[in-house]
Structure formats: structure tokens, C-alpha cells
Amino acid sequence: MQQVVQPSRERRHGQPAIPEHVDRLLTSSQRQVLGQVTSFGWRLAFVRHPLLEDPTIIVTPDGGASYAVITSDGELEFSAELQVRH
């Protein structure tokens, strides 16, 4: 019986979910808000950095039940339409 291998849908191509020097990607407003939300138990979940676009900073509370986006101007968007692959 021949085994069928499904192609990978991974788009990071070996890149980590959180880049090693993520602070270089963040605006000062994003760094400030990230510091504030981590004091409430949230953590940086991952960073999306589409080609030729600003990075999208995604945070999640401990447990990962929901996600929020920290915009480039430091706003925390809970209603952002975000599709997360698990």
C-alpha cells in the first residue's frame, strides 16, 4: 500500500514564530503595549511579517484561548479578523 504524503502548508519556511530579535520589528508603541499586556498575563504568541508589509504582532493570554493584535500605533485590537493555524 502506497502512503500519500500531504504537502506542508507551513508558510514560515523554517522561520520561528517569534523572530530572535523581535524588538527590532516593533514600534516603540508596540513595545510599550506588549510590556503592559504581559503584566496582565498575556504573552507574545507570534509575529506575522508578510513580504513588503509591516509585521503583525499577535498576543494571547495564558492558555491561548483567544488572540489580539497590537497595531503599529500601539492599539490592542480584540476584534481583528485573524485566522490562526494550529
ABEGO torsion letter per residue (X at the ends): XBBBBBBBABAAGGBBABBABAAAABBAAAAAAAAAAAAAGBBBABBBBBBGBBBBBBBBBBGGABBBBBBAAGBBBAABBBBBBX
